[in-house]
Amino acid sequence: MSALAELQRRFLAGVLADDHEAAGDIRDTAAFTRPQRLRVYSNAYRRRLVDALASNLERCAAHLGEHAFEDAALAYIDANPPSDRSLGRYGLDFPDHLERRGDALAAGIARIDRGLRSAFDAADADALTREPLMALDAAAWATLRVRFAPAVSTATVSPAAIARWQALDPSTEHVAAAGDAASPDVEALALRVDVVFWRSDGQTRFRSLAPDEATLFARLHRGEAVAEALDDEVAPPLPRAAALLLGWIDDGWVAGIRTDAA
């Protein structure tokens, strides 16, 4: 390792982990000691990451308030230094971090923020129209597989988290479940609903999924053919599945289809 690379390694360790070995590489001044000057860089680094998390999770930050969000963010940063060049992708598992800290409501709000942010950042894909699907014969439907747009993803949250997320910006028109958003009880937080995120016409959106719709989506999203996805009583019947799939196409979720024959 070159001298420069070794110097950079020590400095990074000093910034990330308060490794005071790096202080030996810094000149002190009459106003600041070497450890104090290293602390300036360390604090600035953490402040930038807190700001990045707050930018990616705006409504979660608003819900928690500045000090509580900063406490949670700093604990996350210490345990999870960035490993990606893009700060837009930093904090993908921050909702799980909040869940482990015992704040299920904030975790749900963060999952909605995170899902919408991921939909915004996802690669573009041309949306499929109805025509290719409507042209399939009945036999082809059994082996039909769906390719969803990169912006489409799902998460599981409580209706209370959806309601609270909405309450932070009353101008939104996202679908929310009824409930006391301000102070949900334990039973309300234990309820779960699947939501789907996507991007359409440059706008990120989300909505809740009915249980049978969530089952069908999950199975098709992991690559199952229609016949496999509908092969039990939990899945919707074929007419309902066809109607759901057409609705997904209309909403721009589907980027392509294929059958074994094709």
C-alpha positions as CSV (number, residue, x, y, z in Angstrom):
1,M,0.0,0.0,0.0
2,S,1.4,3.4,-0.9
3,A,2.0,6.1,1.6
4,L,-0.9,8.2,0.2
5,A,-3.3,5.2,0.4
6,E,-2.2,4.4,3.9
7,L,-2.8,8.1,4.9
8,Q,-6.3,8.0,3.3
9,R,-7.1,4.7,5.1
10,R,-6.1,6.2,8.5
11,F,-8.1,9.4,7.8
12,L,-11.2,7.4,6.8
13,A,-11.0,5.3,9.9
14,G,-10.7,8.4,12.0
15,V,-13.8,9.9,10.4
16,L,-15.9,6.7,10.5
17,A,-14.9,5.3,13.8
18,D,-13.2,8.0,15.9
19,D,-9.9,6.2,15.4
20,H,-7.5,8.8,16.9
21,E,-4.5,7.3,15.1
22,A,-5.5,9.6,12.3
23,A,-5.1,12.7,14.5
24,G,-1.3,12.1,14.3
25,D,-1.5,13.1,10.6
26,I,-3.2,16.4,11.3
27,R,-1.5,19.6,12.3
28,D,-2.9,21.4,15.4
29,T,-3.4,25.1,15.7
30,A,-3.5,27.5,18.6
31,A,-7.3,27.3,18.5
32,F,-7.8,23.6,17.8
33,T,-6.1,20.4,18.9
34,R,-5.6,17.6,16.5
35,P,-8.4,15.5,17.9
36,Q,-10.7,18.5,17.7
37,R,-9.9,19.1,14.1
38,L,-10.5,15.4,13.3
39,R,-13.8,15.7,15.1
40,V,-14.8,18.6,12.7
41,Y,-14.6,16.2,9.8
42,S,-16.3,13.4,11.6
43,N,-19.2,15.6,12.6
44,A,-19.6,17.0,9.1
45,Y,-19.6,13.5,7.7
46,R,-22.4,12.3,10.0
47,R,-24.3,15.6,9.5
48,R,-24.3,15.0,5.7
49,L,-25.6,11.5,6.1
50,V,-28.3,12.6,8.5
51,D,-29.4,15.2,6.0
52,A,-29.4,12.6,3.2
53,L,-31.6,10.3,5.2
54,A,-33.9,13.2,6.1
55,S,-34.1,14.1,2.4
56,N,-34.9,10.5,1.4
57,L,-37.4,10.0,4.2
58,E,-39.1,13.4,4.5
59,R,-42.3,12.5,6.1
60,C,-40.7,10.1,8.6
61,A,-38.4,12.9,9.6
62,A,-41.3,15.3,10.0
63,H,-43.2,12.7,12.0
64,L,-40.3,12.0,14.4
65,G,-39.2,15.6,14.7
66,E,-35.6,16.9,14.3
67,H,-34.0,15.6,17.5
68,A,-35.6,12.2,17.5
69,F,-34.9,11.6,13.9
70,E,-31.3,12.7,14.3
71,D,-30.9,10.3,17.3
72,A,-32.2,7.4,15.2
73,A,-30.2,8.4,12.2
74,L,-26.9,8.7,14.0
75,A,-27.4,5.2,15.6
76,Y,-28.1,3.9,12.1
77,I,-25.1,5.6,10.6
78,D,-22.7,4.3,13.2
79,A,-23.9,0.7,12.5
80,N,-24.3,1.1,8.7
81,P,-21.6,3.2,6.9
82,P,-22.5,3.9,3.2
83,S,-21.4,1.2,0.8
84,D,-22.9,2.8,-2.4
85,R,-21.8,5.8,-4.3
86,S,-25.3,7.2,-4.4
87,L,-26.7,8.8,-1.2
88,G,-30.1,8.4,-2.8
89,R,-29.9,4.6,-2.1
90,Y,-28.5,5.1,1.4
91,G,-30.9,3.9,4.2
92,L,-32.8,1.2,2.3
93,D,-33.1,-0.7,5.6
94,F,-33.6,2.3,7.8
95,P,-37.3,1.3,8.3
96,D,-36.1,-2.0,9.8
97,H,-33.7,0.0,12.0
98,L,-36.7,1.9,13.3
99,E,-38.7,-1.3,13.8
100,R,-35.8,-2.7,15.9
101,R,-35.9,0.5,18.0
102,G,-39.5,-0.2,18.8
103,D,-41.2,2.5,16.7
104,A,-43.5,0.6,14.4
105,L,-45.4,3.7,13.3
106,A,-42.3,5.6,12.2
107,A,-41.0,2.4,10.5
108,G,-44.2,2.2,8.5
109,I,-44.0,5.8,7.5
110,A,-40.4,5.3,6.5
111,R,-41.3,2.3,4.3
112,I,-43.7,4.5,2.4
113,D,-41.1,7.2,2.0
114,R,-38.6,4.6,0.9
115,G,-40.9,2.9,-1.6
116,L,-41.8,6.2,-3.3
117,R,-38.1,7.2,-3.4
118,S,-37.1,3.9,-5.0
119,A,-39.9,4.3,-7.5
120,F,-38.6,7.8,-8.4
121,D,-35.0,6.6,-8.8
122,A,-35.8,3.4,-10.7
123,A,-34.9,2.9,-14.4
124,D,-37.3,3.9,-17.1
125,A,-39.3,1.2,-18.9
126,D,-41.9,1.4,-21.7
127,A,-45.3,0.4,-20.3
128,L,-47.1,-2.4,-22.0
129,T,-50.5,-1.8,-23.6
130,R,-53.5,-4.1,-23.4
131,E,-53.2,-5.3,-27.0
132,P,-50.6,-8.0,-26.6
133,L,-52.5,-9.5,-23.7
134,M,-55.9,-9.4,-25.4
135,A,-54.3,-11.1,-28.5
136,L,-53.4,-14.2,-26.4
137,D,-55.6,-17.3,-26.9
138,A,-57.0,-19.1,-23.9
139,A,-54.3,-21.8,-23.9
140,A,-51.5,-19.2,-23.7
141,W,-52.8,-17.7,-20.5
142,A,-51.7,-20.7,-18.5
143,T,-48.1,-20.1,-19.3
144,L,-48.2,-16.3,-19.2
145,R,-45.5,-14.6,-17.2
146,V,-45.3,-10.9,-16.4
147,R,-42.3,-8.6,-16.3
148,F,-43.0,-5.6,-14.1
149,A,-41.5,-2.2,-14.6
150,P,-38.4,-1.5,-12.4
151,A,-40.3,1.2,-10.5
152,V,-42.9,-1.2,-9.2
153,S,-42.3,-2.6,-5.7
154,T,-44.3,-3.5,-2.6
155,A,-44.1,-3.1,1.1
156,T,-46.2,-4.2,4.1
157,V,-47.3,-1.4,6.5
158,S,-50.0,-0.7,9.0
159,P,-53.1,1.3,8.0
160,A,-52.2,3.6,10.8
161,A,-48.9,4.4,9.1
162,I,-50.6,5.1,5.9
163,A,-53.0,7.4,7.6
164,R,-50.2,9.2,9.5
165,W,-48.2,9.5,6.3
166,Q,-51.2,11.2,4.7
167,A,-51.8,13.5,7.6
168,L,-48.3,14.9,7.2
169,D,-49.5,16.4,3.9
170,P,-53.3,16.7,3.5
171,S,-53.0,17.7,-0.2
172,T,-52.1,14.1,-1.2
173,E,-54.7,11.8,-2.8
174,H,-53.1,8.5,-1.9
175,V,-55.5,5.8,-0.6
176,A,-55.5,5.6,3.2
177,A,-57.3,3.4,5.7
178,A,-59.5,4.8,8.4
179,G,-58.0,5.0,11.9
180,D,-56.5,7.2,14.5
181,A,-53.3,8.4,12.9
182,A,-52.1,10.6,15.7
183,S,-51.9,8.0,18.4
184,P,-52.7,4.5,17.1
185,D,-52.9,1.7,19.7
186,V,-51.0,-1.5,19.7
187,E,-53.7,-3.4,17.9
188,A,-53.9,-0.8,15.2
189,L,-50.2,-1.0,14.6
190,A,-50.4,-4.8,14.5
191,L,-52.7,-4.7,11.5
192,R,-50.9,-5.0,8.1
193,V,-51.8,-4.2,4.5
194,D,-49.7,-4.6,1.4
195,V,-49.1,-1.5,-0.7
196,V,-47.6,-1.1,-4.1
197,F,-45.4,1.7,-5.4
198,W,-45.0,2.8,-9.0
199,R,-44.2,5.8,-11.2
200,S,-46.5,7.1,-13.9
201,D,-46.2,10.2,-16.0
202,G,-43.2,11.2,-13.9
203,Q,-45.2,11.0,-10.6
204,T,-44.6,8.5,-7.9
205,R,-47.7,6.8,-6.5
206,F,-48.8,4.1,-4.1
207,R,-52.0,2.3,-3.1
208,S,-53.1,-0.6,-1.0
209,L,-53.7,-4.1,-2.4
210,A,-56.6,-6.3,-1.6
211,P,-55.5,-9.6,-0.1
212,D,-56.1,-11.7,-3.2
213,E,-54.5,-9.0,-5.4
214,A,-51.4,-9.0,-3.2
215,T,-51.2,-12.8,-3.5
216,L,-51.4,-12.7,-7.3
217,F,-48.9,-9.8,-7.5
218,A,-46.3,-11.5,-5.3
219,R,-46.5,-14.7,-7.3
220,L,-46.3,-13.1,-10.7
221,H,-43.6,-10.7,-9.5
222,R,-41.4,-13.6,-8.5
223,G,-41.8,-15.1,-12.0
224,E,-44.5,-17.7,-11.6
225,A,-46.8,-18.4,-14.6
226,V,-50.5,-17.6,-14.3
227,A,-51.4,-21.3,-13.9
228,E,-49.0,-21.6,-11.0
229,A,-50.1,-18.4,-9.4
230,L,-53.7,-19.4,-9.4
231,D,-53.2,-23.0,-8.2
232,D,-54.9,-22.7,-4.8
233,E,-57.9,-21.2,-3.0
234,V,-55.9,-18.2,-1.8
235,A,-55.4,-16.9,-5.3
236,P,-58.2,-15.0,-7.1
237,P,-60.2,-16.9,-9.8
238,L,-59.1,-16.5,-13.4
239,P,-61.7,-13.8,-14.4
240,R,-60.7,-11.7,-11.4
241,A,-57.0,-12.3,-12.1
242,A,-57.4,-11.2,-15.7
243,A,-59.2,-8.0,-14.7
244,L,-56.5,-7.2,-12.1
245,L,-53.8,-7.7,-14.7
246,L,-55.5,-5.5,-17.2
247,G,-55.8,-2.8,-14.5
248,W,-52.1,-3.1,-13.7
249,I,-51.3,-2.6,-17.4
250,D,-53.5,0.5,-17.5
251,D,-51.6,1.8,-14.5
252,G,-48.3,1.3,-16.2
253,W,-47.0,-1.5,-13.9
254,V,-46.3,-4.0,-16.6
255,A,-43.3,-3.7,-19.0
256,G,-43.7,-7.0,-20.8
257,I,-45.3,-10.5,-21.0
258,R,-44.2,-13.8,-22.4
259,T,-45.6,-17.3,-22.8
260,D,-43.9,-20.7,-23.2
261,A,-45.2,-20.7,-26.8
262,A,-43.5,-17.3,-27.5
